[in-house]
């Protein structure tokens, strides 16, 4: 793999087990790569409020990429470093176009400082409640999507209570075109971000700030929204439980998230002769 200076890891389905925990082996592997001078960056579709308590539980701090690249967050300071949202008028236009293309579609809206959803989003007629609607959110707005879009939108969430997910995705991508990025981290809902905004886009910007070349980046993932990041990184790894297209795209496949797949990769990196001792000062984002 050559010298790896930064590991970018997806969270759900990759680093985390289904119960949103990591094994002790994974904790120890995280510590080992940091001591070897390698920066670990969490790259997730989750918003910061849903990431922060998990990051604290598994012992990861520093800079994280959230909302599929729309938000860069400082886990230690609890502050936003950067945000690239959908403009309000564009988000409203997309709601109208998607309603026309997919009658009966439901929306939720991830805002910079809150979350809103339409009535019926969690009424039990469709998929289970998405984890993006977290217990850590004390207050959730409920209204028509066009009423919720009163300012910039970090991410627009879309689902249909009865239409098969592949058909929803096909129609949505056709309706949205190049106006925004349509992706998903499961087969329950679509996630729409500003044009050009992906995990890879945010990771490239972060690496430029840190002076890390793409050849020095290893990325791990499992789902559709990880594909741009895996393609951009110098070395890409899919966990064994990843979607078939992710398995095909990755440079290598490790064990599943239930079998410490990420830990296996991190342990190998920490043992590489190119791994450098951790500098005396804090690493970027500490």
C-alpha positions as CSV (number, residue, x, y, z in Angstrom):
1,X,0.0,0.0,0.0
2,X,3.0,2.3,0.4
3,X,3.0,5.0,3.1
4,X,-0.5,5.6,4.5
5,X,-0.9,8.8,6.5
6,X,-4.6,9.0,6.8
7,X,-7.4,6.4,7.2
8,X,-10.9,7.5,6.2
9,X,-13.5,5.1,7.6
10,X,-17.2,5.0,7.0
11,X,-19.2,4.4,10.2
12,X,-22.4,2.3,9.9
13,X,-21.9,-1.1,8.4
14,X,-18.1,-0.6,8.3
15,X,-16.5,0.5,11.6
16,X,-19.6,-0.1,13.7
17,X,-21.3,-3.3,14.5
18,X,-25.1,-3.4,14.0
19,X,-25.6,-2.4,17.7
20,X,-23.5,0.7,17.1
21,X,-20.6,-0.5,19.1
22,X,-17.0,-1.6,18.3
23,X,-15.1,-4.5,19.8
24,X,-12.2,-4.0,22.2
25,X,-9.9,-5.2,19.4
26,X,-11.1,-2.4,17.2
27,X,-10.6,0.1,20.0
28,X,-7.0,-1.1,20.4
29,X,-6.4,-0.9,16.7
30,X,-7.6,2.7,16.6
31,X,-5.1,3.6,19.4
32,X,-2.3,1.7,17.6
33,X,-2.7,3.6,14.2
34,X,-2.8,6.9,16.0
35,X,0.3,6.1,17.9
36,X,1.9,5.2,14.6
37,X,1.3,8.8,13.4
38,X,-1.7,7.9,11.2
39,X,-4.8,10.2,11.3
40,X,-8.2,8.4,11.5
41,X,-11.1,10.4,10.1
42,X,-14.7,9.2,10.5
43,X,-16.6,9.9,7.2
44,X,-20.3,9.3,7.6
45,X,-23.8,10.2,6.3
46,X,-24.9,10.9,9.9
47,X,-25.3,14.5,11.0
48,X,-22.9,15.8,13.8
49,X,-25.5,15.4,16.6
50,X,-25.8,11.7,15.7
51,X,-22.1,11.1,15.3
52,X,-20.7,12.8,18.4
53,X,-21.9,10.4,21.1
54,X,-20.8,7.4,19.0
55,X,-17.4,8.9,18.4
56,X,-17.0,9.5,22.1
57,X,-18.0,5.9,22.9
58,X,-15.5,4.4,20.5
59,X,-12.7,6.8,21.4
60,X,-12.3,8.8,18.2
61,X,-11.8,12.6,18.1
62,X,-10.4,15.1,15.8
63,X,-12.0,16.2,12.5
64,X,-14.9,14.2,11.1
65,X,-16.8,14.4,7.8
66,X,-20.6,14.3,8.2
67,X,-23.7,14.3,6.1
68,X,-22.0,12.7,3.2
69,X,-19.5,15.5,2.9
70,X,-21.8,18.5,3.5
71,X,-20.4,19.1,7.0
72,X,-16.9,19.0,8.4
73,X,-17.1,18.8,12.2
74,X,-14.6,19.2,15.0
75,X,-15.5,16.4,17.4
76,X,-13.3,17.7,20.2
77,X,-14.5,21.2,20.2
78,X,-18.1,20.3,19.2
79,X,-18.1,23.0,16.4
80,X,-18.6,23.2,12.7
81,X,-15.5,23.7,10.6
82,X,-17.3,23.9,7.2
83,X,-20.7,23.4,5.7
84,X,-21.8,23.2,2.1
85,X,-25.6,23.0,1.9
86,X,-28.3,23.0,-0.7
87,X,-29.6,26.5,-1.3
88,X,-33.2,26.9,0.0
89,X,-34.7,27.7,-3.4
90,X,-33.0,24.7,-5.1
91,X,-34.1,22.4,-2.3
92,X,-37.7,23.7,-2.7
93,X,-37.5,23.1,-6.4
94,X,-36.2,19.6,-5.9
95,X,-39.1,18.8,-3.6
96,X,-41.6,19.9,-6.3
97,X,-39.8,18.0,-9.0
98,X,-39.6,14.8,-6.9
99,X,-43.2,15.0,-6.0
100,X,-44.1,15.1,-9.7
101,X,-41.7,12.3,-10.6
102,X,-42.6,10.1,-7.6
103,X,-46.2,10.7,-6.4
104,X,-46.6,9.9,-2.7
105,X,-43.0,10.5,-1.9
106,X,-42.2,11.7,1.7
107,X,-39.5,14.1,2.8
108,X,-37.3,14.9,5.8
109,X,-34.9,17.8,6.0
110,X,-31.6,18.0,7.7
111,X,-30.9,21.6,8.6
112,X,-27.7,23.3,9.9
113,X,-29.3,23.5,13.4
114,X,-32.2,21.1,13.4
115,X,-34.3,18.4,11.7
116,X,-37.7,18.4,10.2
117,X,-40.0,15.8,8.6
118,X,-43.3,15.5,7.0
119,X,-46.3,13.8,8.7
120,X,-46.1,10.1,7.8
121,X,-42.3,9.9,7.7
122,X,-42.3,7.6,10.7
123,X,-45.9,6.4,10.8
124,X,-45.0,2.7,10.3
125,X,-46.5,2.4,6.8
126,X,-43.0,2.1,5.3
127,X,-39.4,1.2,6.4
128,X,-38.4,1.3,10.0
129,X,-37.5,4.7,11.5
130,X,-34.2,5.8,10.1
131,X,-31.3,6.1,12.5
132,X,-30.8,9.6,11.2
133,X,-33.7,10.6,13.4
134,X,-31.7,10.2,16.7
135,X,-32.8,10.1,20.3
136,X,-30.3,12.9,20.8
137,X,-32.6,15.2,18.9
138,X,-34.9,16.7,21.6
139,X,-37.2,18.5,19.2
140,X,-38.2,17.6,15.6
141,X,-40.2,19.9,13.4
142,X,-43.1,18.5,11.5
143,X,-44.6,20.2,8.5
144,X,-44.9,20.1,4.8
145,X,-41.4,19.9,3.2
146,X,-41.8,23.2,1.5
147,X,-42.5,24.9,4.8
148,X,-39.5,23.2,6.4
149,X,-37.2,24.6,3.7
150,X,-36.8,28.1,5.1
151,X,-33.0,28.3,4.7
152,X,-30.0,26.2,3.5
153,X,-30.5,22.5,3.6
154,X,-27.6,20.2,4.7
155,X,-29.3,17.2,3.3
156,X,-32.7,16.3,1.8
157,X,-34.0,12.9,2.8
158,X,-36.5,11.0,0.6
159,X,-38.5,7.8,1.0
160,X,-41.7,6.2,-0.4
161,X,-44.0,4.1,1.8
162,X,-44.7,1.5,-0.8
163,X,-42.7,1.9,-4.0
164,X,-39.7,-0.4,-4.3
165,X,-36.5,1.3,-3.3
166,X,-34.6,0.7,-6.7
167,X,-37.5,2.4,-8.5
168,X,-37.5,5.4,-6.1
169,X,-33.7,5.8,-6.7
170,X,-34.1,5.5,-10.4
171,X,-36.8,8.1,-10.6
172,X,-35.1,10.4,-8.2
173,X,-31.8,10.4,-10.0
174,X,-33.6,11.0,-13.3
175,X,-35.5,14.0,-11.9
176,X,-32.6,15.6,-10.0
177,X,-30.0,15.1,-12.8
178,X,-27.0,17.3,-12.2
179,X,-28.7,19.7,-9.9
180,X,-27.6,17.8,-6.8
181,X,-26.1,14.5,-5.7
182,X,-28.5,11.5,-5.0
183,X,-27.0,8.7,-2.9
184,X,-27.9,6.2,-0.2
185,X,-26.5,4.4,2.8
186,X,-29.1,1.6,2.9
187,X,-32.2,0.6,1.1
188,X,-34.7,2.7,3.1
189,X,-34.2,6.3,2.1
190,X,-32.3,8.5,-0.4
191,X,-30.0,11.3,0.6
192,X,-29.7,14.4,-1.5
193,X,-26.8,16.8,-1.1
194,X,-25.5,19.9,-3.0
195,X,-24.1,19.3,-6.5
196,X,-20.6,17.9,-6.3
197,X,-20.8,17.2,-2.5
198,X,-19.7,13.7,-1.7
199,X,-17.6,12.0,0.9
200,X,-14.7,12.1,-1.6
201,X,-15.1,15.9,-2.2
202,X,-14.9,16.7,1.5
203,X,-12.1,14.3,2.1
204,X,-10.0,15.7,-0.7
205,X,-10.5,19.2,0.7
206,X,-9.5,18.0,4.2
207,X,-6.4,16.2,2.9
208,X,-5.3,19.4,1.1
209,X,-5.5,21.3,4.4
210,X,-3.4,18.6,6.1
211,X,-0.9,18.2,3.4
212,X,-1.8,14.6,2.7
213,X,-1.7,13.3,-0.8
214,X,-4.4,11.0,-2.1
215,X,-1.9,8.2,-2.5
216,X,-1.4,8.4,1.3
217,X,-5.1,7.8,2.0
218,X,-6.8,4.5,2.8
219,X,-10.6,4.5,2.7
220,X,-13.0,1.9,4.1
221,X,-16.7,1.6,3.3
222,X,-19.7,-0.6,2.5
223,X,-22.4,1.3,0.7
224,X,-23.3,3.4,-2.4
225,X,-22.4,6.7,-0.6
226,X,-18.9,5.4,0.0
227,X,-18.1,4.7,-3.7
228,X,-16.7,8.2,-4.6
229,X,-14.4,8.1,-1.5
230,X,-13.2,4.6,-2.3
231,X,-12.5,5.7,-5.9
232,X,-10.6,8.8,-4.8
233,X,-8.4,7.2,-2.1
234,X,-5.0,5.8,-2.9
235,X,-6.1,2.4,-1.5
236,X,-9.6,1.3,-0.9
237,X,-11.0,-1.5,1.3
238,X,-14.5,-2.9,1.4
239,X,-15.8,-4.9,4.4
240,X,-17.1,-8.3,3.5
241,X,-20.7,-7.3,4.2
242,X,-20.6,-4.4,1.6
243,X,-22.9,-4.1,-1.4
244,X,-21.8,-6.0,-4.4
245,X,-20.8,-2.9,-6.4
246,X,-18.7,-1.7,-3.5
247,X,-16.9,-5.1,-3.2
248,X,-16.2,-4.9,-7.0
249,X,-14.8,-1.3,-6.7
250,X,-12.5,-1.8,-3.8
251,X,-8.8,-2.7,-4.1
252,X,-9.2,-5.3,-1.4
253,X,-11.9,-6.9,0.8
254,X,-11.5,-7.3,4.6
255,X,-13.6,-9.2,7.0
256,X,-17.1,-8.0,7.8
257,X,-18.0,-5.4,10.4
258,X,-19.1,-8.2,12.7
259,X,-15.6,-9.9,12.3
260,X,-13.4,-6.9,13.1
261,X,-12.7,-6.2,9.4
262,X,-11.6,-2.6,10.1
263,X,-9.4,-3.7,13.0
264,X,-7.6,-6.2,10.7
265,X,-6.7,-3.3,8.4
266,X,-5.7,-0.9,11.1
267,X,-3.5,-3.5,12.8
268,X,-1.7,-4.2,9.6
269,X,-1.1,-0.5,9.0
270,X,0.2,0.1,12.5
271,X,2.7,-2.7,12.0
272,X,4.0,-1.4,8.6
273,X,7.6,-0.4,8.6
274,X,6.6,2.9,6.9
275,X,4.4,3.8,10.0
276,X,5.9,6.8,11.7
277,X,6.1,7.3,15.5
278,X,3.4,9.7,16.7
279,X,4.7,13.2,17.0
280,X,5.0,14.8,20.4
281,X,2.4,17.5,19.7
282,X,-1.3,16.9,18.9
283,X,-2.3,15.6,15.6
284,X,-4.5,17.8,13.4
285,X,-8.0,18.1,14.9
286,X,-6.9,17.0,18.4
